[in-house]
Amino acid sequence: MVDKAKKHTAHPETMIGHVHLTVADLDRSLGFYRDILGFEVTTRYGDSAVFLSAGGYHHHIGLNTWAGKGSVPPPAGHSGLYHFAILFPSRKELATALKRLMDAGYPLTGMADHGVSEAIYLNDPDGIGVELYADRPRKEWKVKNDGEVEMVTIPLDVDSLLAELS
């Protein structure tokens, strides 16, 4: 039991470093994370695991078949990972990712403007939820009087996003 009187907050520069995903087919997943999203392979362990990154980091995404090739995702309605998110450094890079998905005919599950960010939602080849997003500058975020960040979920202006590529 946590004593609520002794509140501790994580350091403001704390970040989530990487995600490891169990996949059914390593090559199929590489086709998505490497060939469509553009992550680069940094390490491969035969036909059982591969690690990918952006910008030369050791890895942002780990893919593995350690639970067994052909493993199936958990059924809907069970606890577990809802989705993980990939933060792009700019709106233009998010637009580039969207264009690559569109060009590949990859299905999307949703798009939203959250006020603080713009997001594209999809499932990877194993049905794992993925959010691709770009934050707006913090100075544009609306903050309530109590210090809470005000977020919304409204339709994404796709045309405006894709105009970043012009």
C-alpha positions as CSV (number, residue, x, y, z in Angstrom):
1,M,0.0,0.0,0.0
2,V,1.4,3.4,-1.0
3,D,1.2,6.1,1.7
4,K,-0.5,9.0,-0.1
5,A,0.9,11.5,2.4
6,K,4.4,10.9,1.0
7,K,3.8,11.9,-2.6
8,H,6.6,11.3,-5.0
9,T,6.7,12.3,-8.6
10,A,9.0,11.0,-11.3
11,H,11.8,13.3,-12.5
12,P,10.4,15.5,-15.3
13,E,12.9,14.2,-17.8
14,T,12.0,10.6,-17.2
15,M,10.9,8.9,-20.5
16,I,9.7,5.5,-21.6
17,G,12.7,4.1,-23.5
18,H,11.6,1.2,-25.6
19,V,8.9,-1.4,-26.2
20,H,9.3,-5.2,-26.8
21,L,6.6,-6.9,-28.7
22,T,5.8,-10.6,-29.1
23,V,5.0,-11.2,-32.8
24,A,3.8,-14.2,-34.7
25,D,6.0,-13.7,-37.8
26,L,9.3,-11.7,-37.5
27,D,9.6,-11.0,-41.3
28,R,6.0,-9.8,-41.5
29,S,6.5,-7.4,-38.6
30,L,9.8,-6.2,-40.2
31,G,7.8,-5.3,-43.3
32,F,5.7,-3.0,-41.1
33,Y,8.2,-1.5,-38.7
34,R,11.2,-1.3,-41.0
35,D,9.7,-1.0,-44.5
36,I,6.6,1.2,-43.8
37,L,7.5,3.1,-40.6
38,G,11.2,3.4,-41.5
39,F,12.9,2.1,-38.3
40,E,16.4,0.6,-38.9
41,V,17.5,-2.8,-37.8
42,T,20.3,-2.5,-35.2
43,T,20.6,-6.1,-34.1
44,R,19.1,-9.4,-35.2
45,Y,19.1,-12.7,-33.3
46,G,18.5,-15.2,-36.1
47,D,14.8,-15.8,-36.7
48,S,13.7,-15.2,-33.1
49,A,14.3,-11.5,-32.5
50,V,15.2,-8.2,-34.1
51,F,15.8,-4.8,-32.6
52,L,15.0,-1.5,-34.5
53,S,15.7,2.1,-33.9
54,A,15.6,5.6,-35.2
55,G,18.7,7.7,-35.3
56,G,21.2,5.0,-34.2
57,Y,19.8,4.4,-30.7
58,H,20.4,0.8,-29.6
59,H,16.7,0.1,-30.0
60,H,13.3,1.7,-29.7
61,I,11.4,-1.4,-30.7
62,G,12.2,-5.1,-30.0
63,L,10.3,-7.7,-31.9
64,N,10.5,-11.4,-30.9
65,T,8.9,-14.8,-31.4
66,W,10.0,-16.1,-28.1
67,A,6.5,-17.1,-27.2
68,G,6.4,-19.1,-30.4
69,K,6.1,-18.4,-34.1
70,G,2.4,-18.1,-35.0
71,S,1.4,-16.9,-31.5
72,V,-2.0,-15.3,-31.4
73,P,-3.0,-12.0,-29.8
74,P,-5.0,-11.9,-26.7
75,P,-8.8,-11.8,-27.2
76,A,-10.6,-8.5,-27.0
77,G,-11.8,-7.6,-23.6
78,H,-8.7,-8.7,-21.7
79,S,-6.2,-6.6,-19.8
80,G,-2.9,-5.9,-21.5
81,L,-1.4,-3.4,-23.9
82,Y,-4.0,-1.0,-25.3
83,H,-1.5,0.6,-27.6
84,F,2.0,2.1,-27.6
85,A,2.9,5.4,-29.1
86,I,5.7,6.6,-31.4
87,L,6.4,10.3,-31.0
88,F,7.6,12.0,-34.1
89,P,9.8,15.1,-33.8
90,S,7.6,17.3,-35.9
91,R,4.3,17.6,-37.7
92,K,6.0,17.2,-41.0
93,E,7.5,13.9,-40.0
94,L,4.1,12.7,-38.8
95,A,2.7,13.7,-42.2
96,T,5.5,11.8,-43.9
97,A,4.5,8.7,-41.9
98,L,0.9,9.1,-42.8
99,K,1.7,9.4,-46.5
100,R,3.8,6.3,-46.4
101,L,0.9,4.4,-44.8
102,M,-1.5,5.7,-47.4
103,D,0.9,4.9,-50.2
104,A,1.2,1.3,-48.8
105,G,-2.6,1.0,-48.5
106,Y,-2.1,0.2,-44.8
107,P,-5.4,0.4,-42.9
108,L,-5.9,3.0,-40.1
109,T,-8.2,2.6,-37.1
110,G,-8.5,6.3,-36.4
111,M,-7.1,9.8,-36.4
112,A,-7.6,12.5,-33.8
113,D,-6.5,16.0,-32.7
114,H,-6.0,16.0,-29.0
115,G,-5.2,19.7,-28.6
116,V,-1.8,18.9,-27.3
117,S,-1.0,16.5,-30.2
118,E,-2.2,15.1,-33.4
119,A,-2.4,11.3,-33.7
120,I,-2.9,8.5,-36.2
121,Y,-4.0,5.1,-34.9
122,L,-3.5,1.7,-36.4
123,N,-2.8,-1.9,-35.6
124,D,0.5,-3.6,-36.5
125,P,0.4,-6.9,-38.4
126,D,-0.2,-8.8,-35.0
127,G,-3.1,-6.6,-34.0
128,I,-1.0,-4.5,-31.5
129,G,-2.3,-1.0,-31.3
130,V,0.1,1.7,-32.5
131,E,-0.3,5.5,-32.1
132,L,1.8,7.7,-34.3
133,Y,1.8,11.3,-33.0
134,A,3.5,14.7,-32.9
135,D,3.1,17.1,-30.0
136,R,2.2,20.7,-30.5
137,P,4.7,23.1,-28.9
138,R,4.1,23.2,-25.1
139,K,3.4,26.9,-25.1
140,E,0.2,26.1,-27.2
141,W,-1.1,23.6,-24.7
142,K,-4.1,24.7,-22.7
143,V,-3.6,24.3,-18.9
144,K,-6.5,24.5,-16.5
145,N,-6.3,26.6,-13.3
146,D,-5.6,23.4,-11.3
147,G,-2.5,22.7,-13.5
148,E,-4.1,19.9,-15.4
149,V,-3.4,19.8,-19.2
150,E,-6.7,20.2,-21.1
151,M,-6.9,17.5,-23.8
152,V,-9.7,16.9,-26.4
153,T,-10.5,14.4,-29.0
154,I,-11.7,16.0,-32.2
155,P,-11.3,15.1,-35.8
156,L,-7.8,15.4,-37.2
157,D,-7.4,17.9,-40.1
158,V,-5.8,15.5,-42.5
159,D,-5.5,17.9,-45.4
160,S,-3.7,20.4,-43.1
161,L,-1.4,17.7,-41.9
162,L,-0.6,16.5,-45.4
163,A,0.0,20.1,-46.5
164,E,3.2,19.9,-44.4
165,L,4.7,17.9,-47.3
166,S,4.1,20.7,-49.9
